[in-house]
Amino acid sequence: PADVDAMVLDIEDMDRIIGQFLEFSRTDGGEALAPVDLAELADELSALYARRGFPLAVRTNGASVAQARPHPEQLRRAVTNLIENALNYAGGPPDLETGNEGGRPLIRVLDRGPGIPASETERVKRPFTRLESARTDTKGSGLGLAIVDRIVRGQQGEFRLAPREGGGLA
């Protein structure tokens, strides 16, 4: 039974990594932008992760309707990748925050992990790139943040990695 469980976990890891490769290789379908309520997205993800045993605190700071591609999984996938990174590398569930900044809608994923050095924030968005401290973790393919960056730019948005006040990553 232990060998079977180990094989099942290996297959699930391979399936996830193959899914990341496929997601990264997809091109934009050219769909028109449509309104997406980021607060609703944050609430849906919070409920999903709560059922998995990882409660996410959600803060809504005003209206947060973004113009995004209507394909329901793209933006959700980007935020989910960031939540999964927080769970894997920050040691716990992140907080989600929605609102506006400078007249632009935003959704933030805020963790309390070790963060990413400022000199590395652009580099880790490139495909197959990982921080030295994460390389011993065989769970990832180095595509998660590259997928987030591609999805967000495809939504005519901006993906930034920044230190979180009090420690962690935003």
N, C-alpha and C positions, 0 to 999 in steps of 0.2 A: 504493500500500500504506500509506503514512503517513496519508493521509486516512481510509482504512478503519479503521485502528487507532484513530485519534482518535475516529471515530464510534462504534466499539464501546465505548471507554472512556466516552464521553458517555452512551450508552444504559445501560451498567452503573451509572453514577452516578444517572441518572434512576430506574432500576429500584429502586435501594437507597433513594432518597429517597421514592419512592411506597410502598415497603414500610414505611418509618418512619411515614408518614402513616396507613397502614392499621393498623399496630400501635397507634399512639396512639389511634385512633378506636374500637378494640375495647373492649367493656365486659367486665367480669368474668363468666365463665360460671357462677359460683356453685358450682363444684366444692368438695367437702369437702377439708380439708387432710389431707395424708399425709406420712410421713417421707421426707426427701430427704437423702442423705449429701453434705454440701458438699465433703468431701475427695475423694470420687469425681468430683463435678462438676469440681473444680479439676484433677484428674489428667486427665480426658477433654479439657478445654479445653487443657491444657498439651501433650498429645500432638497435638491438632489443629493448634495454632499452631507446634509444632516442625516438623511436616510442611510448613508454609508458610514455614519459615525464620526463625521468630520464637520462639526458646525462652523459655519462661516458667518461672522458678524457683517451686516450690511448697513451702511450709512448712506442716506440719500440727502444730497444738498441741493435741492431745487430740481427743476426740469432737466432731463437728460435725454432728449430725443435726438438721435444721430441719423444722418442720411447714410444708409449702408445698402449693400447688395441684399436683395430679398432672400437669397438662398439661406435658409434658416440655420444651417450648420456652420457657416464660415466664421462669423463673429463669435458664436458660441464656442467653436473649436479654439479660437485664439485665446479667449479668456480661460477656458478649461486647461489649455496647455500651461498657462501661467499659474493656475491653482495647483496643478499636478507638480510643477516645479517647486512650488512652495512646500507642498507635502513631502516631496522627496529630498529637498536640499535645505529647507529652513527648519525642519523638525516639527512642523505643526501647520494647522490650517491658517490661511491668510484671512485678512479682512477685505471686504469689497466696499468700494466707495464710488458713488455716481454723482454727477452734478455737471457744472459748467466751469470753465476756466477761460477767461478772456473771450467770452462769447462762444466758445466751442464746447460741445458736449464731451464728457470724459467718463471713463470707467477705470478705476485703479484697483490693482491687486496689491495688497500691502502685507508683507511678511515680516517676521522678526528673526530671520536667519542671518548668516554672516555677510550677506550682501555680495556685490560684485565691485571690484575696484573700478574707479572712474575711468582709468586708462584701458579697461577691458570691455566697457559697455557696448561699444560699436562692434568690436571683434566677435563677441559671443552671439551676435545676430547673424553671423555668416554660417552657411551650411556646414555641418560636420565639425563644428567648433565647440570645445568644452573648456571650462576652466581646469587648470592643473589639479585642483583639489577635488573635482568631480570625476576625474578620469578613472578612478578605481571603482566607481559605481557602474556596473555593466548594464544597468537598466535602460540607459538612454542611447540614442544614436547621434546626438549632437544636432538634431534637426528641429527640436521644439521651438526655440526662440526664432530660428529662421522662418519657420512656418508662421509664427505670430506676426513677425515683421512683414512678411509677404501679404498675409491676409489684411492686416491693418492698412498697409499702403494701398492695397486693392480697394479698400473702402474709402480711399482718399483721406485717411487718417494719419496719425503720427504715433509711433511706438517708441517710448522712452523708458530707459532703466535709470533709476536714480536712487541715491541713499534715502532711506526713510528716517524721518526725525525720530530719535530715540533708539535707532538701530534697526537694521533690516533693509529690505529693498522695496521700492515702489515702482 
